Amino acid sequence: MLALDFPPYRFRFKNSENKRLIFDPLRKIFVILTPEEWVR
């Protein structure tokens, strides 16, 4: 298997109403952090 060398990335998180949100740069909005969002 070929090793991939990705540059580091700084994720943008915030908390709102006891929910963890992550910024999606493609949609340009904060979305609720779910297992599905971790793989996008």
Secondary structure, 3 states (H helix, E strand, C coil): CCCCCCCCCCCCEEEECCEEEEEECCCCEEEECCHHHHCC
